[in-house]
Amino acid sequence: MTRTHEKVRYLPKSKPHAHTQETAAEGVEQALKLLEGRWKLVILFHLFGGRIMRFSDLERAIPGISQKMLIQQLRQMEGDGIVRRIVHHQVPPKVEYALTGWGQALCPALDALLTWAANRPEADASDDPQA
């Protein structure tokens, strides 16, 4: 049996994150800060599924958003590692946007959130804790 060099070691197995109420609340708050903004979720849904869209296509697909706001939201998401900006050096210039792998990983979480919201029970007295 061969031995490896003494400096070569296996990485320790990572422990699952055991959250307390405080750390869980803090983590959720940090995650929501990445998605805050009126248009970020709308932009995300247009880019889900590996879609690559030009700036003008996004602008047409989202009625009511100004160019300035679209630029700001895309830059913030690019800075946070959610969106990838693809620049094609040609004349006229061509810029496209796509989700990073990490950004695409949001899809199941947002789908679960939509399902949760769709299953909201009707408000009645039996759900009222003060009844």
N, C-alpha and C positions, 0 to 999 in steps of 0.2 A: 504494500500500500504506500503510495507516495504522500509525502507531507508537503503542505504549502509553506511558503515563507512565513515566518512568525509575524511579520507586519501585515500580512494579508488576512483579513478576517471577514466573516460574513456580517452583513449589516444586521443589527438587532431588529427583531420583528417589531413593527410599529404597533403601539397599543391603540385600541379604539378610543376615540375621544369620549371620556366620561364627563358630561356636562352637568354643572350645577344649574340651579334656576338662574343664577346671576350670569354665568358664562353663556348659557343658552340664549338668554334675552339679549345679551351684548352681541352675540354672533348673528342673531336674526336682525338686530338693528343695523349691523354693518352690512349684511347682505341686502337689506332693503334700501340702504343709502346708495348702493350701486345701481338700483333700479328706479330711484326716485326721479321724478320729472314727468311731465304730462305725456310726453311722446315716446319715451324709451321702450315701453312695452309694445306699443304699436309698431315701432321700427323692428323690434325683435321678431314679432309675429310675421312680418313681411320677409324676414331673412331666414326663418326657420326652414329646415329641410334642405340645407345646403344651397339655398338660392344665393346668387350673386347679382346684385343690382347696382346700376349706375345711380349717381346722385339725382339726376333728373327723373329717373324712374321712381325712386323713393318719394320724391317731391310730388309727382303726379298721383302716386298710390295713396298718399296721406293728405286728403283735402283738409285745409284749415291750418296746416303748418307753414310757417314762414321759412324762407331760406336761412335766415339767421338762426332760428331755433333748431332747424334740422342740422345745420353745421355744428352748433353747440352740443346737441345731444350726441351726434356721431363722434365728435372729438372726445367727449367725456367717456363714452363707451369704449372708444379705441384706447384711451389712456388707462382704463380699468381692465383692458385685456378681453373685453367681450366681443368687440367688433374688429375686423381686420380691414385696413384700407389698402387697396391694390391700385397702384399707379402704373399705367401703361404709357411709356414715353413715346408719344407719337403726336402728330399734328392733325387735327386739334387734340389737345390733351384728353385722356380718358381715365377716369377714376371710378373704381367699383368698390362696393362694400360687401363683406360677407361676415358671417359669424366665425369666431375662432372655435376650436373644439370645446373649450371651456364654456363659451357662449351657447353653443349648440346643446350642451349638457343641461342647460336651463329648461329645455323643452318639456321633459317629463315632469319636472317640478311645477311648471306653470300649467301643464295639463291637469295635474292633480289638484291644483288650486281652482281651476275652472270647474272640475268635477265636484269639488267640495262646495263651491258657491252655488252650483246648479242643484245640489241636494239640500239646500237650505229649507228647513221645515217651516211650515206656516206658523206665524206667531199665534199662540193660543195661551190660555191661562195655565195650562198644565206645565208649560216651559218656564213660567215666571217663578223665580225662586222666592219671591215675596208673597205669592198667593197662598 
